[in-house]
Amino acid sequence: MNMRTITFNELRKIKDSLPTGSMHRIADELGLSVDTVRNFFGGHNFKEGKSVGIHLEPGPDGGLVMIDDTTVLDRALEILDEIANEHKQVSEE
């Protein structure tokens, strides 16, 4: 299990960069509820979703987010890499 610290604004930027349907895709691939994935990116629906092992500390850029398990973040970054590679291939054609 990997631990990582990033700013809340960085985490939100990653979320906002994901294509439509990515929350559902990540949830399906990892066997999580969609609300749990949303909670990872700063949502607060703990009635339907679970806590996801992130800890917030106030500070600049929205504060720091300490992530206990980077699995959701890693999957989101992989999706963004897929999109970047698709765009690169299209521009090369």
C-alpha positions in Angstrom: 0.0 0.0 0.0 1.4 3.4 -1.0 1.0 6.6 1.0 1.1 10.0 -0.7 0.6 13.7 0.2 -0.7 16.2 -2.3 -2.6 19.5 -2.1 -6.4 19.4 -2.1 -6.3 21.6 -5.2 -4.1 19.1 -7.0 -6.6 16.3 -6.1 -9.5 18.4 -7.3 -7.7 19.2 -10.6 -7.2 15.5 -11.2 -10.9 14.8 -10.6 -12.0 17.7 -12.8 -9.7 16.5 -15.6 -11.3 13.0 -15.7 -13.8 12.3 -18.5 -17.4 11.8 -17.8 -18.1 8.4 -16.4 -14.7 8.0 -14.8 -16.1 7.8 -11.2 -18.3 4.9 -12.3 -15.4 3.2 -14.2 -13.0 3.4 -11.2 -15.7 2.2 -8.9 -16.5 -0.8 -11.1 -12.9 -1.7 -11.7 -12.0 -1.5 -8.0 -15.2 -3.0 -6.6 -16.1 0.2 -4.7 -19.3 2.2 -4.6 -19.4 5.4 -6.8 -19.9 7.5 -3.6 -16.8 6.0 -2.1 -14.8 7.1 -5.1 -16.3 10.5 -5.0 -15.5 10.7 -1.3 -11.9 10.1 -2.2 -11.9 13.2 -4.3 -13.4 15.4 -1.6 -17.0 14.3 -1.5 -18.8 13.9 1.8 -21.5 11.2 1.2 -20.7 8.9 4.1 -24.3 7.6 4.2 -23.9 5.8 0.8 -20.1 5.8 0.4 -17.3 4.8 2.8 -14.4 6.8 4.2 -11.4 6.3 1.9 -8.4 6.8 4.1 -7.7 10.4 3.3 -6.8 13.0 5.9 -7.1 16.7 5.4 -4.8 19.3 6.9 -5.5 23.0 6.5 -3.0 25.0 4.5 -2.3 26.8 1.2 -3.8 25.4 -2.1 -6.8 24.0 -0.2 -4.6 22.3 2.4 -2.8 19.0 2.3 -4.4 15.6 1.6 -2.6 12.6 3.1 -3.7 9.5 1.3 -3.3 6.2 3.0 -4.0 4.0 0.0 -3.3 5.5 -3.5 -5.2 2.9 -5.5 -8.1 5.2 -6.5 -5.6 8.0 -7.3 -3.4 5.7 -9.3 -6.3 4.5 -11.4 -7.4 8.1 -12.0 -3.9 9.0 -13.2 -3.9 5.9 -15.5 -7.1 7.1 -17.1 -5.6 10.5 -17.7 -2.5 8.9 -19.2 -4.8 6.8 -21.5 -6.5 10.0 -22.7 -3.2 11.8 -23.2 -1.9 8.9 -25.3 -5.1 8.8 -27.4 -4.8 12.5 -28.1 -1.1 12.1 -29.0 -1.9 9.3 -31.4 -4.7 11.3 -33.1 -2.4 14.3 -33.5 0.4 12.2 -35.0 -2.0 10.8 -37.7 
